[in-house]
């Protein structure tokens, strides 16, 4: 006579929505990448020659981004 192995029943997700959970780093990594790229843009003005127009590059970029998002 053989014994039946116990089976593990996992509950199925509800039919109305998906049950997806992200690890903590999946939300943090894009934020870190965005901050690093923004810091590179901010520091890029000092690497150029003493051009008066290059100092306001980041402010101009953020202003245009705000204008696009506020439409």
C-alpha positions in Angstrom: 0.0 0.0 0.0 1.4 3.4 -0.9 0.9 6.6 1.1 -0.3 9.7 -0.6 2.1 12.7 -0.5 0.6 15.8 0.9 -0.1 18.5 -1.7 0.2 22.2 -1.1 -2.7 24.3 -2.3 -1.8 27.8 -3.3 -4.7 30.2 -3.5 -5.4 31.6 -6.9 -5.5 35.4 -7.4 -8.9 36.9 -7.7 -10.5 37.1 -11.1 -10.9 40.8 -10.9 -7.2 41.8 -10.7 -3.6 40.6 -10.8 -1.7 39.7 -7.6 1.8 41.0 -8.6 4.2 42.1 -5.9 7.5 43.9 -6.7 10.6 43.8 -4.5 11.6 47.0 -2.9 14.5 47.5 -5.2 12.3 47.4 -8.3 10.8 50.8 -7.3 14.1 52.3 -6.0 16.4 51.6 -8.9 14.5 53.8 -11.5 14.5 56.7 -8.9 18.3 56.3 -8.4 18.9 56.1 -12.1 16.8 59.3 -12.7 18.6 61.2 -9.9 22.0 60.1 -11.3 21.2 61.3 -14.8 19.8 64.6 -13.5 23.0 65.1 -11.5 25.1 64.4 -14.6 23.1 67.1 -16.5 23.5 69.5 -13.6 27.3 69.0 -13.5 27.8 69.1 -17.3 27.6 72.9 -17.3 30.9 73.2 -15.5 32.8 71.1 -18.0 32.1 73.4 -20.9 33.9 76.6 -21.6 32.8 79.8 -19.8 29.7 80.2 -21.9 27.0 82.4 -20.4 24.2 80.4 -22.1 25.3 77.0 -20.7 24.7 78.0 -17.1 20.9 78.0 -17.4 20.6 74.7 -19.2 19.2 72.7 -16.3 16.8 75.5 -15.4 15.6 75.7 -19.0 15.2 71.9 -19.2 13.2 71.8 -16.0 11.1 74.7 -17.1 10.2 73.0 -20.4 9.4 69.8 -18.6 7.1 71.6 -16.2 5.4 73.3 -19.2 4.8 70.0 -20.8 3.4 68.4 -17.7 1.1 71.3 -16.9 -0.8 71.2 -20.2 
